Amino acid sequence: MKKITLIYSGGSDSFTLLHHALDQGIEVECITFSYGQKHIKEIDFATENCKRLGLSHTLIDIGDPESIFGSSSLIDEATDIPHGSYKEESMKSTIVPNRNMIFISYAIAYSIAHDIDEVWYGAHAGDHFIYPDCRPEFLRSMNTAAELCDPSKISVKAPFINLNKGEILKIGLGLNIDYSKTWTCYKGLEKACGKCGSCVERIEAFTDNNSSDPISYS
């Protein structure tokens, strides 16, 4: 049986990717990262879903995130999460520098230690505009590094990298997965705000699929 290490945030894209892998009969071990994100609820969702599915789940705490990542609005309490589309200049404040390279590096090390050949993460085309570490050229470079870092030659894959969020959601809806078990909002509130870039993109994805989002918004 094929086995992968999945970087699983607890959000809708990685949730879909998880079920996409399971639907193919792939054995999945999940890694989730705590990096000081305001939307810490995504970790709770990731933990509960892995427990419900009986999957191996490793939570990795990235030490002192602000000293590493600086003042990204995703982790800096003094900086508000901007509202609007990812195409707006203000959304650049949500960039966490080099986040995916750090996450993938941990996942590669984990895979080598556990005799796993592939690392998967949920980058998609909607992220290309603002996040450099979600683009195809970044993925190619990470694969080059992964092949050189160890004789085991781990490969890094982003199966959804050429799909937008609506197309990813269509896959998940086809698998009848329950999106109430995901957390997308960047704000650490009781309910999703419905206004940050992540929420806006999620709402648009459900609208594009003529489907209702099962979560509540404030």
Residue pairs with C-beta under 8 A, 6 or more apart in sequence:
1 25
1 26
1 27
2 24
2 25
2 26
2 27
2 117
2 118
3 26
3 27
3 28
3 29
3 115
3 116
3 117
3 118
4 21
4 26
4 27
4 28
4 29
4 116
4 117
4 118
4 119
4 120
4 157
5 29
5 30
5 31
5 107
5 110
5 111
5 114
5 116
5 118
5 119
5 120
6 14
6 17
6 18
6 21
6 28
6 29
6 30
6 31
6 119
6 120
6 121
7 14
7 30
7 31
7 32
7 33
7 103
7 104
7 107
7 119
7 120
7 121
7 122
8 14
8 15
8 17
8 18
8 30
8 31
8 32
8 46
8 50
8 57
9 32
9 33
9 42
9 46
9 122
10 32
10 41
10 42
10 43
10 44
10 45
10 46
10 47
10 49
10 182
10 183
11 42
11 122
11 182
11 183
11 184
11 198
12 165
12 168
12 169
12 172
12 179
12 182
12 184
12 202
12 205
13 122
13 124
13 160
13 165
13 168
14 46
14 121
14 122
15 45
15 49
15 172
15 177
15 179
15 181
15 182
16 122
16 160
16 168
16 169
16 171
16 172
16 175
16 177
17 120
17 121
17 122
17 159
17 160
17 168
18 28
18 30
18 49
19 172
19 175
19 177
20 159
20 171
20 172
20 175
21 28
21 120
22 28
22 53
23 175
28 55
28 56
29 55
29 56
29 57
29 58
29 110
29 114
29 116
30 46
30 50
30 55
30 56
30 57
30 58
31 57
31 58
31 59
31 60
31 103
31 106
31 107
31 110
32 43
32 46
32 47
32 57
32 58
32 59
32 60
33 59
33 60
33 61
33 62
33 103
33 106
34 40
34 43
34 59
34 60
34 61
34 62
35 62
35 65
35 69
35 75
35 96
35 99
36 62
36 65
36 66
36 69
36 74
36 75
37 74
37 75
38 74
38 75
38 77
38 81
38 186
38 187
38 188
39 74
39 183
39 185
39 186
39 187
39 188
40 188
41 183
41 188
42 183
42 184
43 59
44 183
45 181
45 182
45 183
46 57
47 57
47 59
48 181
49 181
50 56
50 57
51 57
52 181
58 110
60 106
62 68
62 102
65 75
66 75
66 76
68 102
69 75
69 96
69 97
69 99
70 76
70 97
71 78
71 79
72 79
72 93
72 94
72 95
72 96
72 97
73 79
73 80
73 81
73 82
73 93
73 94
73 186
74 81
74 94
74 96
74 186
75 96
79 93
81 94
81 186
81 187
81 193
81 196
82 88
82 90
82 91
82 93
82 94
82 196
82 197
83 90
83 193
83 195
83 196
83 197
83 200
84 90
84 91
84 195
84 197
84 200
85 91
85 197
85 200
85 201
86 126
86 127
86 129
86 130
86 197
86 200
86 201
87 129
87 130
88 197
91 130
91 197
92 130
94 130
94 186
94 197
95 130
95 131
98 133
99 133
100 121
100 123
100 131
100 133
100 134
100 138
101 133
101 138
101 142
103 121
104 119
104 121
104 142
104 146
104 156
107 119
107 121
108 119
108 146
108 149
108 150
108 154
108 156
110 116
111 117
111 118
111 119
111 154
112 150
112 152
112 154
115 152
116 154
117 152
117 154
117 155
118 154
118 155
118 156
118 157
119 146
119 154
119 155
119 156
119 157
120 156
120 157
120 158
120 159
121 156
121 157
121 158
122 158
122 160
123 131
123 133
123 134
123 135
123 139
123 158
123 160
123 161
124 134
124 158
124 160
124 161
124 163
124 164
124 165
124 168
125 161
125 162
125 163
125 164
126 164
126 165
126 201
127 134
127 135
128 134
128 135
132 138
134 158
134 161
136 161
136 162
139 156
139 157
139 158
139 161
142 156
143 155
143 156
146 153
146 154
146 155
146 156
147 153
147 154
147 155
160 167
160 168
163 171
164 205
165 201
165 202
165 204
165 205
166 204
166 205
166 208
166 209
168 205
169 179
169 205
169 206
169 208
169 209
169 211
170 209
172 179
173 209
173 211
178 214
179 213
179 214
179 215
180 214
180 215
182 215
183 192
184 192
184 198
184 199
184 202
184 215
185 192
185 193
185 194
185 196
185 198
185 199
186 193
186 196
186 197
186 198
186 199
187 193
187 196
189 218
190 218
191 215
191 216
191 217
191 218
192 199
192 202
192 215
192 216
192 217
192 218
193 199
193 217
193 218
194 200
194 203
194 217
194 218
199 217
202 213
203 213
206 212
206 213
